[in-house]
């Protein structure tokens, strides 16, 4: 039986990298894309890394052609590339607003569009969205909020091909993204103490959820959003 294949956008660090490592360890042939860190991503042997900016249609098309050449077809498309720019309305300039929508929304849509011909019947598409929460700001909430309706519409459209489309929504996950925002590991750990399960999540926790949604064990799941938040969303529901 041929090995399953996976294309992971934003796969050179954090959740995408953890997913690539997990799937590779389970026998998948994996390709990742990334805007930064492609040359020193420290990925497992035989995982192919391609430099691509999710906001660039030309880069998306080139990455999909790399996937066609290297993998042939896809059993999993993990739409994980995204950017985080939290902040109040007054702090958001046009460049930040455009980046949020160009990468999170436009990049996700056109990567899915360009990869459609490569998706096998019965393949899985997984969006990385986010569990939301206070403090994200209106612009980031709007950009992330566009993804779940897109995912559900795609699930309906692709169901005749038996392609399942779902989302994972991570909560507080300790990844390098916090460092890029100037937030220390100690601060993330302190926030984790307020999570019902008592800790910040790890990228590997989300990778396990993606692997499940891509597996035969999720064969009857489509159009759903799997929260990986350690129960963080329960705090607001209980209030």
N, C-alpha and C positions, 0 to 999 in steps of 0.2 A: 504494500500500500504506500503510495507516495506521501512524503512529508507534507504537512499542512504549511500554508504560507501566511505571512502577516506583514502588513505595511503599517508602521506607527509614525505618525507625525509628531514633532516635538519629542523625539525619542532619544536625545543625547543626554538628558538629565532627568532627575525627579521621577515622576510617575511613568513617563514614557520609557525611560531607561530601565526602570524596574520591571515593566511589562515585557520589554524586549529580552531581558535576562531570564525571566521566568519562562516565557514561551520557548526560548532557545533551549533551556534546560529540559524542556518536555518534547524536544524533537522538531519544533517548527523551524522553517527557513524564514529568516526575519530580515527586513530592511527598515531602517529608521531615517527620518529626515530631521534636520535641525538648522536653525539660523546661525547658532553659535556653538562652539565646542565640538564640531564634527571631527577635527583632526586629533583631539585628545579626549575623546569621550570614554575611553577605557571600556569598550564594549567587548562581549565575548567573541572568540574567534568565529569567523564566517558570518557575523552580523554585519551587513553592509550599511554604511552611513553615507547619506547624500546631503550636501549643503542645499538648503531650500528655505526661502522666506515665505511663510504662509500667506503673506499679504501680496505676493507677486504671482500673477497668473502664469507668467512665463516660467517661474521657478516650479510652480505646481505641475505644469505640463511636463517639464523636464524630469521631475521626480517620478511622475507616473510612468514615463517612458523607461526610466531606470528600472522601475518595478516590473514592467513588462519584460524587459530584457533579462533581468536577474531571476525573477520569480515565475514569470509566465502568466499566472493568474493568482487571485487572492481568495483565501478563506476567511481572513480577518482584515478589516480596515479600521484601525483605531485612530479616530480623529481627536488627537490630544493636544495639538499645538494651540497655544493660547497665551495671552498676556494679561497681567493683572495691574490695573492702575486705579486703586481705590482712592476715594477722596470726595469731599463735599462739592456741590455744584460750582461754587465760586472758584475752586482751584483747578478746574478742568479747562485746558485750552484746546484749540482746534486740533493740534497735532496729537494730543493724548486721546481725544475723542475719536479721531480718525483711526488711530492705531487699535483702539479697542474693537471697533467694528470691522476694520480691514482684516485683522488677524483672527479674531474670535468668530466673526460671522461670515464675512466674505470668504476667508480662507477655508473655513470648514465646508461651506456650500460648494465651492468650486473644486476642492479636493475630492469630495464625494462625486460630483458630476464627472470629473475627468477619470476617476477610477471605476466608474460604473461598468465599462466594458470588460474590466479585469475580474469583476466579482463572480465567483462561481455560483451556480445554483445552490442554495442552502448556506451561503456565506453569512458572516456576521459583521455588522457595522456597529461600532461602539463610540459614542460621543463622550468626551470628558466635559462636564458642565460645571458643577459646583453646588454645594449645599446651601449657598447664600448665607444670609445673616446680617446683623446690623453693622454699619460702618463701611460697607462697600461703596456707597455713594450711588447717585442716580445714573450716571453714565455707565459704570461697570455693571450695575444691576440690569440696565437695559440691554447691554451687549450680551451678557450671560443669559438673560431672560429670553432672547430670541432663539436660543439653541433648542430648548425642549419642544416648542411647537414645530420647529424645523425637523427634529428627530421623529416626532410622531407622524408628521405628514410623509416623511420618507418611508417610515415603516408601512404605512398604508400603500404607498405607491409601489414599493418593492416586494410586498407580500406575494404577488403572483409568481415571482421568481424564487419564492421561499427564502429570500434574503431577510434576515432578522435585523432590526435596527433598534438599539437600546442606548441608554446613557448610564454612566456612573457619575455620581455627584459627591466628590470628596468633601469632607469637612475640614477640620484642622489637621493638615498633613505636613509633617516636618520635611520640607524639601528645600533645595537651594534657592527657590524663588523668594523665600523670606529674607535670606541674606542679601539678595539683589535689591530688596526694598529697604535695607538698612536695619532689619529686625534681627536681634541676636537669637542664638539657639536657646539661651536662658529664658528669654521672653516667651518663646514658643512653648518651652517646657512648663513655664508658669501658667500659661493659658490652658495647657493640657490638663492641669489639675482641676479645672472647672468642667471638663468633659465628663459625662456620666461614667464612662469606663476608665477615667482617671489618668489618661495620657493623651498626648498628641499622637495621631496616626503616623504610620510609616508608609513610604511609597509602595512597599511590598504589599501592604494591606489592600491598596487599590488595585495593584496588579493582579492579585488573586481574584478580585471581583470581575475584572476585564476578562481574565482567562475563563472564568465560569461562564460569562455571557457568550463567549466564543465557542464554548464546548457543546457537545451533544446533550449534556445535562440541562442546557437551557433551550432545547429545541422547540419548546412551545411558549417561549417568552419573546415578545416583540412589542415595541412602543412603550416600554417601561423605563423607569428611572430608579436605579439602585443606589440608595444613599449609603455611603461609607463614611460615617461621621462619629462613630463611637457613642451614638445616642445624643449627639449635640442638639439635633433638632427637637428632642423631647423637652428641653428646657423651655422653649417658647410655647410648645403645645400645652405644657402643664401650667403655664402662667395664667 
